[in-house]
Amino acid sequence: MKFLLEKLGDEQMKILLMLAWSLWKSRNGLLFEHKARTPPMVIQVASKLMMDYKLDNASPAGGIIGQRHVELVRWK
């Protein structure tokens, strides 16, 4: 993992993580729901996740916002 952190840029690391998550979700879908995904489907899901991530984190000026405001709700 240290090698990847040193060699990959931020954008490449985000893509790798989206692909890894998509593969994991595909694996779980096959094991628990008996739903198979083809490799192009896995890549399409990862690509959509990356696009959604960028849209959700884009500022109105076209830059990237550091953090989004999230309201924390606690059980009483």
C-alpha positions in Angstrom: 0.0 0.0 0.0 2.8 2.4 0.8 4.2 1.9 -2.7 0.8 2.9 -4.2 0.6 6.0 -2.0 4.1 7.0 -3.2 3.6 6.3 -6.9 0.0 7.2 -7.6 -1.4 10.8 -7.7 -4.5 11.8 -5.9 -6.7 11.3 -9.0 -5.2 7.8 -9.8 -5.7 6.8 -6.1 -9.3 7.8 -6.2 -9.9 5.8 -9.4 -8.2 2.8 -7.9 -10.3 3.0 -4.7 -13.5 3.3 -6.7 -12.6 0.3 -8.8 -11.6 -1.7 -5.7 -15.0 -0.9 -4.1 -16.8 -1.8 -7.2 -15.1 -5.1 -7.4 -15.9 -5.8 -3.7 -19.5 -4.9 -4.2 -19.6 -7.2 -7.3 -18.1 -10.0 -5.4 -20.7 -9.6 -2.6 -23.5 -9.4 -5.1 -22.4 -12.8 -6.5 -22.0 -14.5 -3.2 -25.1 -13.2 -1.4 -27.5 -12.3 -4.1 -26.4 -14.6 -6.9 -26.1 -11.7 -9.3 -23.1 -11.8 -11.6 -21.5 -8.7 -13.2 -19.3 -8.7 -16.2 -15.9 -6.9 -16.0 -17.3 -4.0 -18.2 -20.2 -3.6 -15.7 -17.8 -3.4 -12.8 -15.8 -0.7 -14.6 -19.0 1.1 -15.5 -20.1 1.2 -11.8 -16.6 2.4 -10.7 -16.8 5.1 -13.4 -20.2 6.2 -12.3 -19.1 6.4 -8.7 -16.1 8.5 -9.6 -18.4 10.9 -11.6 -20.9 11.1 -8.7 -18.0 11.8 -6.3 -16.7 14.6 -8.4 -20.2 16.1 -8.8 -20.9 15.9 -5.1 -17.6 17.5 -4.2 -17.5 20.3 -6.8 -17.8 23.9 -5.7 -19.9 26.3 -7.7 -16.7 28.0 -8.9 -15.5 24.7 -10.5 -12.9 23.9 -7.8 -13.1 21.1 -5.2 -14.5 21.7 -1.8 -12.5 20.2 1.1 -15.5 18.9 3.0 -19.2 18.9 2.7 -21.4 19.9 5.6 -22.9 16.8 7.2 -25.3 17.1 10.1 -24.6 14.5 12.9 -27.7 13.0 14.4 -27.3 11.1 17.7 -29.7 8.8 19.4 -30.9 10.0 22.8 
